[in-house]
Amino acid sequence: MDLLDIFLCIIYSLTTIGGAWIYLKLRTPSDAHSILIPALVVKIVGSIAFYLTYLYYFKVGDTFVYLYDARILAEELVNNPIIGLKILFQSAGTFDPDTFTVTNQMNYFKGTSELIIVKIASLVSIFSLQQPLTTTLLFSNLSFIGIWKFYLFFYDQYPKLKMQLAIATLFIPSVVFWGSGVMKDTVILGFIGILLYYTNQFFKYEKRSFKNLFLIFSSLYLISITKAYVSIALVPALFYWILFTFNKRIENPVFKIFIIPLLLGCLIGISILILNQIESVSNKYSIDNLMTTAEVYQDYHYASGDLEQEGRRSSYSLGDYDPTLFGIIQMFPAAVNVTLFRPYIWEIRSPAMILSALESTFFIFFTLYIFFAVGIANTLKLILQNNLLLFCLVFSIFFAFAVGFSSYNFGALVRYKTPCMGFYLSFLFILNYETKLLKNKRITIPSHKMKSSR
């Protein structure tokens, strides 16, 4: 690692923190803003830890390929801007005689989802002087903008849960680590936050500007081409949340009878249209190819993983199943369980699994604590009454199934599951808070009745 890289990393880290401090001074004071700088520091540490871990522990991985391709494109953008810009707007795998000399050197030029990461990283790499550690830092900091919006989305709904929601969205260790490198996961986490925040602004606060609409659709598009299965789990849950958020704003009961079915039909139609577009972009996530895709991922991760020996030691099994739709449904509970609650402590087979196992143990005990404290009846009641709770749960569960069913390797799973962990932990915190409010109402009402009877 070059001294220039270390120097630039320190300078950009201090500049980023200083910029955040100035931003807070210029903004109207908010209780949420007290979290910003600590969260940013954790993100910076996470990006440095990510790069150093890959450099000195794993020694191989996708992040090095992304950095290599990004450096090639960044050098072309600096030295030959016309060719560099042509590549920047060139579709994956297409042939252009003017750019072939450069694109032929890029490992990920033929992959649509990989190329978008390379293109973003190449723009960042210009400012880092093609230094890998600094590129990782700046790439992670760019993603933090969206992750901060993710926190603000939940904080807007429940400002009294400032610290709990900060833990859920900003401070989960595995999410911080795996969401801080030059990887798809980092980009996905950022764009999910932007999508939710500006959707909330557009529908809840009626800030229906072109900027907000552009950010909503561009975020959804980039999520779809980067990891299509994230959109497949997110779009239906998000449209449900939009529908019932809009429903609460309608006071006329007669109008609700006519408008809600109409809106529901429109949203279902839009959801199907978007999902069909996602399927056409990424055929491996179509229903017809779902089993084949899962089997390929399972065989790949079991046989190799990032390293062959590490892959075999980190592999897991959900048991035998029939390659039919009914067989997939039967594996639903096991797949969700492995995503949210495994690896168990006794399944640790390498140092890299320790953090993941400790985190999974926390999720097991915290889930049990919440559900025992809340009770099954109250849980079901609150979920059906609270559209945000249902949104978080639906996305978490279906996303957990998708990655748990297809990964078959704990090393891959800990990265793939990062988008749903913040949703699930937020769900638990909000459920616990709503239960306490419900219990306080039950205690308060009889006391008022007693006073009135006197």
VENJO-V479371 format. One record per residue. SS is DSSP state (@ for helix, = for strand, . for the rest). OMEGA is omega as a letter, one per 30 degrees, with the letter a starting at -180 (NA if undefined). D_LAST is the distance of its C-alpha to the last C-alpha in Angstrom with 1 decimal. Layout:
SS/OMEGA/D_LAST
SS/OMEGA/D_LAST
//
This chain:
./a/78.6
./l/80.0
@/l/79.3
@/l/78.8
@/l/76.0
@/a/74.2
@/a/74.7
@/l/73.4
@/l/70.4
@/a/69.4
@/a/70.0
@/l/68.0
@/l/65.1
@/l/64.9
@/l/65.3
@/l/62.5
@/l/60.1
@/l/61.2
@/l/60.8
@/l/57.2
@/l/56.5
@/l/57.9
@/l/56.0
@/l/52.7
@/a/53.8
@/a/54.5
./l/51.3
./a/47.9
./l/46.0
./a/43.8
@/a/42.0
@/a/44.0
@/l/47.3
@/a/46.9
@/a/47.9
@/a/51.0
@/l/53.6
@/l/52.7
@/l/52.8
@/l/56.1
@/l/57.6
@/l/56.6
@/l/58.2
@/l/61.4
@/l/61.6
@/a/61.1
@/l/64.0
@/l/66.3
@/l/65.4
@/a/65.9
@/a/69.4
@/l/70.5
@/l/69.3
@/a/71.3
@/a/74.3
@/a/74.6
@/a/72.8
@/l/73.1
./l/76.1
./l/76.1
./a/73.6
@/a/72.8
@/l/71.7
@/l/75.3
@/l/76.6
@/a/74.2
@/l/75.2
@/l/78.9
@/a/78.6
@/l/76.5
@/l/79.1
@/a/81.9
@/l/80.1
@/l/79.0
@/l/82.6
@/l/83.8
@/a/81.2
@/a/82.5
@/a/86.2
./a/86.6
@/a/83.6
@/l/84.9
@/l/85.3
@/l/82.0
@/l/80.1
@/l/81.8
@/a/80.6
@/a/77.1
./a/76.8
./l/79.0
./a/77.4
./l/77.6
./a/80.8
./a/82.7
./l/86.2
./a/87.4
./a/90.9
./a/89.8
./a/86.9
@/a/88.3
@/a/89.8
@/a/86.4
@/l/84.2
./l/86.6
./a/85.7
./a/82.0
./a/80.6
./a/77.6
./a/79.1
./a/79.1
./a/75.4
@/a/73.0
@/l/69.9
@/a/71.9
@/l/73.7
@/l/70.6
@/l/69.7
@/a/73.3
@/l/73.2
@/a/69.9
@/l/71.2
@/l/74.6
@/l/73.0
@/a/71.1
@/l/74.3
@/a/76.1
@/l/73.8
./a/74.1
./l/78.0
./l/77.9
./a/76.6
@/l/74.6
@/a/72.0
@/l/71.2
@/l/71.2
@/l/68.6
@/a/66.5
@/l/66.7
@/l/66.1
@/l/62.9
@/l/61.7
@/l/62.2
@/a/60.1
@/l/57.4
@/l/56.7
@/l/55.5
@/l/53.6
@/l/51.7
@/l/50.8
@/l/49.6
@/a/47.2
@/l/46.0
@/l/45.4
@/l/42.8
@/l/41.5
@/l/40.8
@/a/38.5
./a/36.7
@/l/37.3
@/l/34.9
@/a/37.3
@/a/40.2
@/a/41.8
@/a/41.1
@/l/42.7
@/l/45.6
@/a/46.3
@/a/46.4
@/a/48.5
@/a/50.6
./l/51.0
./a/51.7
@/a/55.0
@/l/57.0
@/l/55.9
@/a/56.9
@/a/60.3
@/l/61.3
./a/60.0
./l/62.0
./l/65.6
./a/68.0
./l/66.8
@/a/65.2
@/l/61.8
@/l/61.5
@/a/62.1
@/a/59.8
@/l/56.8
@/a/57.5
@/l/57.8
@/l/54.7
@/l/52.7
@/l/54.3
@/a/53.8
@/a/50.0
@/a/49.4
@/l/51.3
@/l/50.0
@/l/46.5
@/a/47.7
@/a/49.5
@/a/46.7
./a/43.4
./l/44.4
./l/47.1
./a/49.8
./l/52.4
./l/55.5
@/a/58.9
@/a/58.5
@/l/55.3
@/l/56.9
@/a/60.1
@/l/58.3
@/a/56.3
@/l/59.4
@/l/61.8
@/l/59.4
@/l/59.1
@/a/62.8
@/l/63.6
@/a/61.2
@/a/62.9
@/l/66.4
@/l/65.7
./a/63.6
@/a/63.2
@/l/61.0
@/l/58.3
@/a/58.1
@/l/58.2
@/a/55.0
@/a/53.4
@/a/54.1
@/l/52.2
@/a/49.1
@/l/49.3
@/l/49.6
@/a/46.6
@/l/44.6
@/a/46.0
@/a/45.2
@/l/41.5
@/l/41.1
@/a/42.6
@/a/40.4
@/a/37.2
@/a/38.6
./a/39.1
./a/36.2
./a/37.9
@/l/37.5
@/l/40.7
@/l/42.6
@/a/41.4
@/a/42.8
@/a/46.2
@/a/46.5
@/l/45.2
@/l/47.8
@/l/50.4
@/l/49.5
@/l/49.2
@/l/52.7
@/a/54.1
@/l/52.7
@/l/54.1
@/l/57.4
@/l/57.4
@/a/56.5
@/l/59.4
@/a/61.8
@/a/60.9
@/l/61.2
@/l/64.5
@/l/65.8
@/a/64.7
@/a/66.6
@/l/69.7
@/a/69.7
./a/69.2
@/a/70.7
@/l/70.0
@/l/66.3
./a/67.0
./a/65.9
./a/69.6
./a/70.3
@/a/67.1
@/l/68.5
@/l/71.7
@/a/69.9
@/a/67.8
@/l/70.8
@/l/72.8
@/a/70.0
@/a/69.6
@/a/73.3
@/a/73.7
@/l/70.9
@/a/71.8
@/a/75.5
./a/75.3
./l/72.1
./l/72.9
./a/75.5
@/a/76.9
@/l/76.1
@/a/72.6
@/a/71.9
@/a/72.7
@/a/70.7
./a/67.7
=/l/67.8
./a/65.3
./l/65.2
./a/62.7
./l/64.9
./l/67.1
./l/66.0
./l/67.6
./l/68.7
./l/66.7
@/l/63.4
@/l/61.9
@/l/63.3
@/a/61.7
@/l/58.3
@/a/58.7
./a/59.1
@/a/55.9
@/a/53.7
@/a/56.6
@/l/57.4
@/a/53.8
@/a/53.5
@/l/56.7
@/a/55.7
@/a/52.2
@/l/52.7
./g/56.4
./l/58.7
./a/57.3
@/a/58.4
@/l/61.1
@/l/62.5
./a/63.6
./l/67.3
./l/68.0
@/a/66.7
@/a/65.5
@/a/63.0
@/a/61.2
@/a/58.8
@/a/58.1
@/l/57.4
@/l/55.0
@/l/53.2
@/l/53.0
@/l/51.7
@/a/48.9
@/l/48.0
@/a/48.0
@/l/45.6
@/l/43.3
@/l/43.2
@/l/42.4
@/a/39.7
@/a/38.0
@/l/38.2
@/l/37.0
@/a/34.1
@/a/33.2
./a/34.1
@/a/36.4
@/l/33.7
@/l/31.9
@/l/35.4
@/a/36.6
@/a/33.4
@/l/33.5
@/a/37.3
@/a/37.1
@/a/34.4
./a/36.0
@/l/39.4
@/l/40.5
@/a/39.8
@/l/41.8
@/a/44.5
@/a/44.9
@/a/44.9
@/l/47.4
@/a/49.8
@/a/49.6
@/a/50.2
@/l/53.0
@/l/54.7
@/l/54.4
@/a/56.1
@/a/58.9
@/l/59.9
@/a/59.4
@/a/61.5
@/a/64.3
@/l/64.7
./l/65.7
=/a/66.1
@/l/63.5
@/l/65.4
@/a/65.2
@/a/61.7
@/l/60.1
@/a/61.4
@/a/60.7
./a/57.1
@/a/56.1
@/a/54.7
@/a/52.0
@/l/50.8
@/l/48.8
@/a/47.1
@/l/46.3
@/l/44.9
@/l/42.9
@/a/41.5
@/a/40.3
@/a/38.7
@/l/36.9
@/l/35.8
@/a/34.4
@/l/32.5
@/l/31.1
@/l/29.9
@/l/28.0
@/l/26.3
@/a/25.4
@/l/24.0
@/l/21.9
@/a/20.4
@/l/19.5
@/a/17.8
@/a/16.0
@/l/14.6
@/a/12.5
@/l/11.0
@/l/10.0
@/l/8.7
@/l/6.4
@/a/5.2
@/a/5.4
@/l/3.8
./NA/0.0
//
